[in-house]
Amino acid sequence: MPENNAQHMPGWMRMAERFGLVRGGLTVWLAGLAGLSLNLGFHALAAIALAATGFLLADTLWWKPRRDSARAAKAQKRPQGPA
């Protein structure tokens, strides 16, 4: 979440985003929806839910840490204060 939009979010949502609870909860919910849909025979919905679950897991475990480390490296290279 961009830092400039964080000030417009409620406090509980900011804390949940910081700790990844929203992303993790959505991943678990989508995986459950995929399992239930598969069990009930809604294969198209199960495929969509599994694809969304896979995307969220990949974003959480692979892309987000890389983005965060790139942001931190860029912030370290930036000069601090007057030279």
Buried (B, 14 or more C-beta within 10 A) or exposed (E): EEEEEEEEEEEEBBEBBEEEEBBBEBBEBBBEBBBEBBEEEBEEBBEBBBEBBBEBBEBBEEEEEEEEEEEEEEEEEEEEEEE
